[in-house]
Amino acid sequence: MSGLTTDLISSRQKQFYINHLNFLQAMRNKVFLIGHVGQEPEIKNLEGGKKVANITIATNEVYYKDNGDRVEQTEWHRVSAWGKTAEIIEKYVTKGKEIAIEGKLTHRTYEDKNGEKRYVTEVVANELLLIGK
């Protein structure tokens, strides 16, 4: 009987470990943001019928200094979305709307019109939730 208990605990521990590894793997490079859209979405129709939407989202954080002063800090995030998510943004998202997005953080470079190398960090959204009015 004690051998069975040891095997059972070992099996449970193994499953616990596997579940946590799967969870950690799924959470790699995962971004969740809730904020307000800062401008009207920019929609581009690309070759082959692909669609991309570009927006900015403002997130606000409030904290208090040691002396009690309230500080509100706003961070701006570039967000791009493709396919169905871009179509939803095109139809329902406007400047000022509160939304939640889930996606991944990406970095890319490009050359501007003057031939200068530019660096962009953005969230590529794969899920969108419409929150505000």
N, C-alpha and C positions, 0 to 999 in steps of 0.2 A: 504494500500500500504506500509506503513512504517513497518508493521508487517512482510510482505513478504521480505522486504529488510533486516530486522534483522535476519530472518530465513536463508536467502541466505548467509549473512556474516557469520553467525554461522556455516552453512554447509561448507562454504569455509575454515573457520578457522579450523574446525574439520578435513577436508581432508588434509589441510596443515600439521597439527600436525601428522596425521596418516602417511603421506608420509615421514616426517622427522624421525619418529620412525622406519619405515621400512628401511630407508636409514642407520640409525645408527646401527640397528640390523645387516644389511648386512655387515657393515664395521668392525664389531667386529673381532678381530684377523685376519686381512687381511694384507698381506705383498706384496709389489710391489718392485721388484729389477730390475735394468738394470746394467749389468756389463759384464766383460769378464770371460770366463771359465778358471780356473787356472790349470787344469790338464785334462788328457784324462778321459772321464766318466768311472766309474766303474759300470759294468752291472752285475746283479746277476739274474739267473733264479731260481726261488723257486719252491717248490712242488706245484702241482696243476696248473702249467703253469703260475703262477704269475711272473712278472718281476719288478725289482726295479733298478733304476739308481741313483747313487750318484755322485755329482759333487761339486766343490767349485766355487763360483763366487766372483770376486774382484770388489768392487765399489770404485770409487774415488771421493773425495771431495776436492775442491780447495778453499782456503780462503786467505786473506791477513792480516798480523799482523798490529798493529798500526803504526809500522815503515815502512810499505810498502812491507815487505818481503813476497814473495809468499810461501804458504805452501800447499803441496799436501798430503792428508791423504788417505791411502788405508785401507779398511775394508774387511775382508774375511768372507764369509757366506757359511755354509754347506747347501746343498740343496739335497733333495731326491725326487724322482718322481716314481709313480707307473703306471702300466698298459700302456695305449696308450701313455701317456706323456713320460714314460720310453722308449718306442719303438721309439718315435721321437728323443729323445736324443741319443739313440744308433745309429740311422741311420744318423743323420745330425749334431750332436754337437761334436766339437773337441776342444782341448786346444786352447785358444786364441780367440775363436769365441765370438762375442758380442751377448748376448741374454737378453730377458726380461722375468721375471717369475712373476706369481701371485700365492700366496699360503697362508699357515697359519704357524705361529710360534709354534713349539712344543718343549717340553723338555722330555728327557727320561734318564733312567739310565741303566747300564749294568755292569756285572762283567767281568774284563779282564782276561787274561790267568793266572795271578798271584792271582786271587781272589779279586782284589781291585775294589771297586765300582767306576765307572766312570759316569760322567754327560755329556750329549750332548744336545746342543740347535741347532736346525736346522729348515729350512723352508721346509715344505712339499708342493711341487709345484703341482698345478692342471691345470695351463695354462702356455704355453710356446710360445714365439714369437722369431723367428730367425731374428736377426737384421743385423749383420755384415757378411762379406764375408766368 
